[in-house]
């Protein structure tokens, strides 16, 4: 029986597909060889901690007290494992390190909670990727002072060692949220409001939970009455999706470094500096799922069931997509009292002529002045020649800006905010430009103004150029406090956090 030959067009498609596959494999293999040139992996890049939890464990142990008990065992194990693999040196995890908390201080790498007497409500605060609960500690204290019970969980894979993100899944982070929300509901009672504040990747988790709660029994998933999203991770660059293939050869010990995007010295006591590829992949999977859910919700008209959202976003953000925050989230919202605060670049900065075209026009792309279903507040220079700033408010449905001068200013050396700056005050003891002296973690990352000869530092100077605190933090606080129940006393007017020009 003669063998039928394939049609020419099919042979060409198969040939082209085979060539494409070979090119992709060759590219990934070249990247694996290139990754071998990164610094050597240390014990904290390889430790797999037995007491780290995942979604399956959390499904079997769905209570907050059990989560905290297991976390204690996790950190006990971490200290024992690091002691057994001791490395001499002065950085985090090393035996001579001064970086981190001192005896008697709270370890902000771990979950924490604040419960005032007779709480008016409850708030869940969710930190970001590679981060720890330290990033929400100041905001947590503000809520507690306003009478809110606070829970700020350490999400799986975080706060311990960078290797914790090598195999974590986004479902593991997600599984913590309902446990903490049920605990909050139990603490504040059935009638008090629950809020969620999410920073970066925590913003995606907050929104994902709010969508889940729309169709759930309130006893299982207590619905939030308000969301506050700070630099929310609604979308990432397309490369994040492609990055899932980068560790293709990572299972081979010779190429194990290909599982990492960065291998850096660990000089930050409350955030990983090294970054596994899997971290980016899991955030990409979470955000693509979230975008699809938001699109479907808007198409069905059920988006009007969402709680109001207050968002804060720097127009320049090298971590998340500012475009996605505006177009994939806020433009999908109904007229439900939501508001977005956009933090513009410093247009009075002497570096103005050096801005790229995309940076100079970032605000115009995000907000062109057309009426929206949500309020837009633009925080930027009062005029192009002064460091002082103003709020330009566009109410929902209006294209007319209402301007209000603020007693705030850009620091002269700052040309823009950044993804990592927004939740930190400028007196933060770790990230602040003018850190308060009552806490010392062995390093003050916000004050580093590097001048000197090249090749003297363990890391590139660019690691410290990103602004780590928010000169408009008092404005952020003012806006957040206005989302609380009316029974809470109104906050004092926003106070200056930077000298007037």
N, C-alpha and C positions, 0 to 999 in steps of 0.2 A: 504494500500500500504506500503510495508516494507521500512524502512529508510535505504538507502545505507550507509554503513560505509565508512569512509575515508581510503584511503590506509595507511599502516603503515608508509611509508616514509614521507607522508604528515603530519601525526599526529606528528611525531618526529620533523619535521621542525617547525610546529606551537608551539610545546611544548618548543623547544629550543628558538624560537623567543620571546615567552612570558617570559621565564626565563631571557633572555637577557634584555628585556624591564624593567622587575622588578629590575634587578641589576642596570641598568642605572638610574632609578628613585630613587632607594635607595641611589646611589652615589651622585646624585644631591641634594637629601634631606639632606644627611650628610654634603655636602658642604654648603648648606644654613644655617644649624645649626652652622657650623664652622664660617661662615661669621658674625654671630651675635657677635662673640668675638672681631671683629674689633672695633676701636674707634667709638664714637658716631657721627652720622651725624650732620652737622652744617647747618645753613640756606643756605650757598653757595653750599651745596650738594643737595638741594631740589628746589632752585629757578628756575621756568620756566618763562623766559622773553618773554613777549608778542611781542616785536619788533625784536626778532631773526627771520631771514629769512630762507626759504627753497627753494627747486628747483621750486616749483609752484609759489611762490612769485617772484622769479627772472625771471621766464618766462613771468610774467605779467608786470614786471618792469625792462626791459633789458637795463638799462643805468647806467653808472658809477656814475653820479651825484646823481641819486636816491638812489643808494646803500650807498653812503656816508651820505646822509640826513637821511636815516633810521638808519645807524650806530650811528649817533649823538643821535637820539631818544632812541636807545637801551642803550647807556651808561648813558643817563639821567635817564632812568627807573632803570637801575642797581643801581645807586647811591641812588635813592629814596627808592628802596626796601631794600637795605642793611642798610640804616639809620633807616628804620622802624623795622628792625630785628637786631638791634645793639647788638654786642657781645663784651664784654670787653676783651682786650688782645693786644699783641704787634705784631702779625703776620698779613699777608695780609688779608684784609676784616674786621679786628678787629679795634675797635674805637681808640686805642692808638698806632696803627701801624705807624712806620716810613718807612716801606717797600714799595717801589714804587716811582713814580716820585714825585718831589716837584713842587711847583707852578712855572710856567714859563717854565717847561720842556715839551717836547713832550711826549705824552702817547704812548709808543711803543706797547701797546696792541691793538692799533687801526691801520687801514689802513693808509698808507702814500704814497706820490708821490713826485717826484723830476723832474722838467722839465727845463733843461738848455735852453738858447737861441739857436735857430737854431740847434736842436738836430740832431745828425748823425744817430740815430736809436732809438729803444725803447727796453726795457727789462722788462719782468714780473717776479717778484720774489715771489715764493710760499713757505710759511713756513711749518713746520711739525706738526704732531699730538700732541695735548695738548700744543702746542707752540703758538707763537704770531709773528707778524712781527718784533719783536726785533731781532730774530735770523738771519734776512737777512739785517739788517740795515747797517752794515759795508760794505758788498758787494754792497749794493745799492748805497752808497756814492761813491764807486770806479767807478761804471758804470756812475754815474752822472758826476763825474770829467772827465771822458773820453768822455763826450758829449752825453750820452744816456739819453733819457727820461725814468723815472722809475715809475712803479706802483707796490706796494707791498700790496695786499689786506689782510685784516683779514678774514680768512675763517669761515663760520658759525659754531657756537658752541665754538669758541675760544676767548681768550682775556677777557672774562667776568667772568663767574663762572664755576667750574667743571661740574655742573649740565647741562651745555649747551651741553655736549657730551652724555647725557643719551639717547636722542631720535634723534640725528642728523643722517642723512644718507650720504653715500659717494656721492650720486647724488647732495646733497646740496653744497658740496665743489666744485664739478665738474662744477656746473652751474655758478660759479663766473668767471671762467677762460675766456670763450669767451667774456663776458662783458668787462673785463679789456683789453683783446687783441684788441677788436674793438676801445676802447678808445685810446690805444697806437697808433693804425694805424691812427686815426684821428689827433693825436698830431704830429706825425712825417712825415705825408704825405705818398703818395702811393708808393714811390720808396725806402724808407729807410728800412734797415733790422730790423726785429723783432727777439729778442732772448727770451728764457725762462730759468730761473734758478730755479730749484726745490730742496729743502732740505727735505730729508726723505720722508714723505708722500706727500709732495709737488713735489718730483721727480716723483712719480707715476702719479700725476695729470698732470704734464707737459708732460709726455710721452703719457698719455691717450689722451690729447688734440692734440698732434702732429699726432696721428693716426686718430683722427676724421677729422683733417684738410686735410688729403690726399684725401678725397672724397667730400669735401665741396666746396661751392662757397667762394672764398677768401674774398668776402665782408662780409660774415657771420662769417667765421672762418679764420681770417688772418693767413697764415702759418708761423711758425717760421723758420728762416734760421739756427739757432744754438740752441742746447739744452746743458745746463750745469747741471749735476745732482750730488748733494753732498749727500753722504750716502743715495742713493735712495732706497725707499721701493718698491723693485721689488718682493720680496717674504718674507714670514714670516714662523715661525715654525708651524708645523701641529697643535699644541695645539690651535693656534689662531682660527682655524676653529671649533674646538670642543667647544671653549669658548662661542659660541652663545647659548649653552644650559644651561650655568651656572645660568643665572637669571630666570630659569623656574618658580621658586616660588617667584620671586621678586615683583610680583603684590600684594602679601600678605604683609601687613604692617609689620608683625612680622618678615618677611624675606627680607625686602627691602635692607638690606646691601649686599645681594647676587648679586645685580646689579653692585657691585664695585669689581675690582681686588685689589685696594689699597685705603684706606682712611687715609690720612696723613695730618699733619699740613701744611698749605699753607704758606711756607716761601720764595717762589720764586715770585718776582713781575711780571714776564712775562712768566710764564709757570705753568701749573697746576701740583701739586704734587699728588693729588688724581686722580685715573684713573678708569673710568667706563668700565665695560665689553664691552659695545656697541662700545667704541672707537676701541678696538681691532677687534671686529667683522666687523665693517665697513671697516677698512683697509684691513682685510682679503678678504672681498668681492671685493674690488677694485683691489687688487693685483692678485687674481685668475682670474678675468676678463682680466686684463692686460696681464698676461702670456698666456692665451688662444689666445688673439688677436695677440700677437707677434709671436706665433707659426704658426697661420694661415697666417699671413703676409709673414713670411719666406717661408712657403710651396708654396705660390702663386708666389713668386719672386718679390712681390711688395715692399719688404723691402728696395730695392735700392732707393725708393722714399723718404725715411726718411732723415731728415737733419742730419749733423754730430752731434755726441754726445761726449762731454767731461765729463768723470765721475771721481769722487774721492771717494775712498772706503778704510776704514781701514780693514785690514785682520781680525782683531778681532772686532766683532760688536754684541753686545748682544741684539740689537733691531731688525735689519733686517738681512736677509740672504745674506752674502757676496757671497755664492755659487750661489744664484739666480741672483745677479748682473752680475756675469761673464757668467754663463751658460744659463740663461733664457733671458738675454738681449744682452750682447756684442757678444756672439757667434752666435746670430741670425742676426747680422748686416752685411751688405755688405762692400766692401772696399770703404768707402765714406769719409775717413779722420777722423773717430772717434778715440778716445783715452781714455784709462783707466789708472788712476793713483792709484796704490795700495800702501798703507802705512803700512810698515812692523812693527813687534814688535821690541823692543830695545833688541838686542841680546848681548849687552855689559852690560846689567843691572845685578846687583848682584843676582837678583831673577831668573836668567836664569835656574838654576837647578830645580826650583820649577814650571816651566811651565808644564802644562799638555801636553801630546803627541799631542793632536789635536791643541793646541795653538802653540806649537813649529813648527808644520808642516803646519800651516794654509796657508802660502804663497805657499808652494809646491803644495798644493791641488788646489789653485786658478790659479796658473800659473806654468806650468811644462816646460816652455821654448820652446814649439812647436810653429811654425809660426801661426799667427792669421791674420784675415782680418783687425784688428785694431791695433793701436800702444799701447803698454803696457809700462808704466813707473813704476818701483819699487823704492820707496824711503825707504832706510834703512841704517843701519850702513855701513860705508865705509869698515870696517873690524870688526871682532867679538870682538876686544879689545878696540875699541874707540867709544865714543859717537857721534863723527862727522858722518855726513850722506852723501850719494851719490845718484845720480839718475842713475839707470840702465835702459837704453832705448832699447826696442825691437821694431823696426819699423815694420809696417805691412808687413807680408810675410817673415820676417827674424827671425832666431833663435839666431842670434848673438847679444849680449848685448854691447851697447856703454855706457861707464861709464863716468859720469861727477861729479866731486866733487862739493858739495854745501857748502856755508859758513853758514851752519846750524848744529844744534846738538840736540840730545835728552837731555832734562833736566835729571840730574842724577837720580832723584826720579821717573821718568816716565818709565814704562815698556811697554806701548803701547798707541796708540791713542784709541779713542772710538767713538761710533756713534754720540754722542752729541758734540764732540770736533771740528769737521772739519770746521764749518763756523765762528768760533770765533778766533780772534787774542788773543795772550797772554797778551795784555794790555787792553783787554775788561774790562770795569768798573765793570761788574757783574761776569763774568766767568773767567777772566784772572788770570794767576799765578802772574803777576806783573801789577795789574790794574792801569790805568792812573787815576790821582786824580781829573780830571776836572768834573767828574760826580759821584754822590753818590746816590744809590738807597736804602740805609739803611742796606745793607748787601753785603758782597763780598764773593761769594760762591767759587771762584777759589782759594782763599788764605787759606782756612780752612785746616790746618794740625792738625788733632785732636789727642791730647794726654791728658789723664786724667782718672778719675775713671769711671766705668761702671754705667749705669742707671741714668746719670745726664741730658741727652739730651731728647728732645721731640721725636726725631727720631733716628734710628740706625745710628751709625757712617758710615756704608757702603753706606749711601745715599750720602756721600761727598767724597768717594774714587774714583769715576769715573772722569777721566780727562775731564775738561770742556772747554779747549781751545786747539788750534792747534799750536804747536811749529814750524810747517812748513807752517804757514799761508801765508808767503810772497811768497813761491813757488806756492801755490794755486792761489794767485793773479796774479803772472807772467803768469801762464798758461791760466787763464781766459782772461787776457788782450790780449793775442795772438789770441783769437777767434774774436776780434773786427775788423772792416774794416781797411784796410791798411792806410787809411787817418788819423787814430788815431795815434799819436806819439807812438813809441815803448816804453815800460816801461823800467825803469832802471833795471840793473841786480838785481837778488834777493839778499836781504840784510839779514844779520844774525838776527834771532829773539831769539837766545839762545846763551849763551857764548860758545866759542870753548872749547873743553875738554883740 
